[in-house]
């Protein structure tokens, strides 16, 4: 040590200042470029600024970072990170499974891709929207829409109520409605509608009228097996019967044959 001091004293003042400056530069460069490891705790009363990458290695099983507001980011395990407060992000990308214990609000477009064969959304009321297959979506509750329905096929397990105009277009040559009792209304062609059961007009306290309309110079035809009529609901039934006879005559320019008989009673037997 004394030899070094004697050697430095033998140098000029300018030389000693130059050697000291070079040493400071070398030591400073080493401190700046090399990593520093601190094996014990470190506390700072001011701000800790890191301009490069910072890696926090927790010595315990859980690493937790406490933010300025008091919220924490905790790495509970190798694949689980817990944020105690609200997360606000312009873009959130999650490659694995994610569970939110509070409400997820999305103001933009949200596309949910189900990794399993079935994707299901549980609504606030408990009803569910389930994509059972690639072409089948099931809603557990009642569906109300202010617009229209557009699609190919649809099956309703409950009652379909329509308050507006409903137009049913049959894809086949025949459109058929099956009523609750099993009777059917069938549109066999463009000008033919068949009712499988009996047709009752009225039934209430007021009068009812069955009108068969036609265009000018056209006729309407009613084909029935037996006609039973009464003046009122309490009057004796009157039946109208048609019978043939050998003599023919002309009526309104047409040849006619037969007689028309009125008889009392509801039976159409001769």
Helices and strands as residue ranges (DSSP letters): H 2-10, H 13-33, E 63-66, E 72-77, E 80-83, E 119-122, E 128-133, E 136-139, E 175-178, E 184-189, E 192-195, E 227-229, E 238-251, E 254-264
